[in-house]
């Protein structure tokens, strides 16, 4: 009796099976995994999957896959077609929105893999999934922000050479172009001709290629040469290796604001000029006011001095008038003295002639007549001499006998002078006449009027 052994070397297959098991185990540790029959009922699931949807295994085994699908999706044609493809052995992959326990929304990146038997016929489906809910939410947040920015701002994208990739409607409206007119063109089409070949413009794109963010207020040229001002940021976008591969520009049209600002600056400059002129004018007015104050003070001082001089002049005038009255009084007194002296002279002369006529020498018949004739001549000569002497005295004394009727007047008559009765003198021959307030006395040929 003997034993016959028939053997097949399955080492390679065993190794491959172990490798497959190891791979599946590794995948199971890293990913959520669940197995379905071809009709969609659940066979099993690993802990990663159960943790993602929040169920225990006994809560889902034997249940249909549709328990993870929204109510609006379960009965539509797309869901039925999805399982039909898997039944035919067709692979399905993508991002899917699923619902866990308590209707918790879960986003997964999953692949549905039909498993084939030896005949190539699918007999079950294995699903490998990754929970991307947080990433999806973050992407939705970013997408929402970008969409919001795109709604409110002008957006345009460039490659690193400056060629235009795309632009949104806000940008196209601000510059006045259609998308087809700018795609593939260089950014320099929006720049003034004198800036396109400048070192500053080349340096601008060199910094963007180095990954440096650029922002500021820029003057750009729209369709038809229209000048447009924008407040813009140029943002280099980096790939997974940190290398910039495109530039996204976000911009706001600030043309109206810039024009208004420039007008405001012009007005401000004008106002500053006016203010400076007003300040200069104010300084000039202050100087003029100070000068006028000084002039007023000077004029006031001059007026005071003039008033003082006028008062002094008045006092001098009064003093002069007083002196004039004193001089006049002195003149009157001098005239009276001169008149008395003249009267005394005439009396002396008469007394001398009378003594020679009546008291001396022999008295003869002819001698008295000769003596009378000689006396008459002597009297006339004496009168002329007395008149000349009296005239000189009067001129020296300033006496105006004709202008002052109240002053005593003396006249020689027949060579004789007569003094008034008020002086106590008595004449040889006298006649008194009074009329109109005046008295006349004749004494020895002299007329006195008082």
Residue pairs with C-beta under 8 A, 6 or more apart in sequence:
27 33
27 128
28 46
28 48
29 48
30 48
31 48
31 128
31 129
31 130
32 45
32 46
32 48
32 49
32 51
32 52
32 108
32 128
32 129
32 130
32 131
33 45
33 46
33 48
33 49
33 126
33 127
33 128
33 129
34 42
34 44
34 45
34 46
34 49
34 126
34 127
34 129
35 42
35 43
35 44
35 45
35 124
35 125
35 126
35 127
36 42
36 43
36 65
36 124
36 125
36 126
36 127
37 43
37 124
37 125
38 86
38 87
38 114
38 122
38 123
38 124
38 125
39 64
39 83
40 64
40 65
40 66
40 83
41 62
41 63
41 64
41 65
42 60
42 61
42 62
42 63
42 64
42 65
43 61
43 124
44 57
44 61
45 57
45 60
49 129
50 56
50 57
50 60
52 100
52 106
52 108
52 129
52 131
53 60
53 68
53 98
53 100
53 101
53 104
53 106
54 100
54 101
54 102
54 104
55 100
55 101
59 101
60 67
65 83
66 74
66 79
68 98
68 99
68 100
69 79
69 98
69 99
70 97
70 99
73 79
82 92
85 92
86 92
86 112
86 114
86 122
86 125
87 114
87 122
88 114
88 122
89 114
89 116
89 120
89 121
89 122
90 114
91 111
91 112
91 113
91 114
92 111
92 112
93 110
93 111
93 112
94 109
94 110
95 107
95 108
95 109
95 110
95 132
95 136
96 107
96 108
96 110
97 105
97 106
97 107
98 105
98 106
98 107
98 108
99 105
99 106
100 106
105 133
106 131
106 133
107 131
107 132
107 133
107 135
107 136
107 137
108 129
108 130
108 131
108 132
108 133
109 129
109 130
109 132
110 127
110 128
110 129
110 130
111 127
111 128
111 129
112 125
112 126
112 127
113 125
113 126
113 127
113 128
114 122
114 124
114 125
115 122
115 123
115 124
115 125
115 126
116 122
116 123
117 123
149 155
149 250
150 168
150 170
151 170
152 170
153 170
153 250
153 251
153 252
154 167
154 168
154 170
154 171
154 173
154 174
154 230
154 250
154 251
154 252
154 253
155 167
155 168
155 170
155 171
155 248
155 249
155 250
155 251
156 164
156 166
156 167
156 168
156 171
156 248
156 249
156 251
157 164
157 165
157 166
157 167
157 246
157 247
157 248
157 249
158 164
158 165
158 187
158 246
158 247
158 249
159 165
159 245
159 246
159 247
160 208
160 209
160 244
160 245
160 246
160 247
161 186
162 186
162 187
162 188
162 205
163 184
163 185
163 186
163 187
164 182
164 183
164 184
164 185
164 186
164 187
165 183
165 246
166 179
166 183
167 179
167 182
167 183
171 251
172 178
172 179
172 182
174 222
174 228
174 230
174 251
174 253
175 182
175 190
175 220
175 222
175 223
175 228
176 222
176 223
176 224
176 226
177 222
177 223
181 223
182 189
187 205
188 196
188 201
189 221
190 220
190 221
190 222
191 201
191 220
191 221
192 219
192 221
195 201
204 214
207 214
208 214
208 234
208 236
208 244
208 247
209 236
209 244
210 244
211 236
211 238
211 242
211 243
211 244
212 236
213 233
213 234
213 235
213 236
214 233
214 234
215 232
215 233
215 234
216 231
216 232
217 229
217 230
217 231
217 232
217 254
217 258
218 229
218 230
218 232
219 227
219 228
219 229
220 227
220 228
220 229
220 230
221 227
221 228
222 228
227 255
228 253
228 255
229 253
229 254
229 255
229 257
229 258
229 259
230 251
230 252
230 253
230 254
230 255
231 251
231 252
231 254
232 249
232 250
232 251
232 252
233 249
233 250
233 251
234 247
234 248
234 249
235 247
235 248
235 249
235 250
236 244
236 246
236 247
237 244
237 245
237 246
237 247
237 248
238 244
238 245
239 245
331 397
331 398
331 399
332 399
332 407
334 397
334 399
335 394
335 397
335 398
335 399
335 407
338 390
338 393
338 394
338 397
338 399
339 408
339 410
341 393
342 386
342 389
342 390
342 393
342 410
343 410
343 417
343 419
345 386
345 389
346 382
346 386
346 412
346 417
347 417
347 419
349 382
349 386
350 416
350 417
350 444
353 375
353 378
353 379
356 371
357 368
357 371
357 372
357 375
361 367
376 415
379 414
379 415
379 416
379 445
380 415
382 415
383 412
383 415
386 412
386 417
387 412
390 410
394 401
399 407
401 407
401 409
408 420
408 448
408 449
408 450
409 448
409 449
409 450
410 417
410 446
410 448
411 446
411 447
411 448
411 449
412 445
412 446
413 442
413 445
413 446
413 447
414 444
414 445
415 445
416 443
416 444
416 445
416 446
417 443
417 444
417 446
418 425
418 427
418 430
418 441
418 442
418 443
418 444
418 445
418 446
418 447
418 448
419 425
419 443
419 446
419 448
420 439
420 441
420 448
420 450
421 432
421 439
421 441
422 450
425 443
426 443
427 441
427 442
427 443
427 444
427 446
428 443
428 444
429 442
429 443
429 444
430 441
430 442
430 443
431 440
431 441
431 442
432 439
432 440
432 441
433 439
433 440
434 440
438 449
438 450
439 449
439 450
440 447
440 448
440 449
441 447
441 448
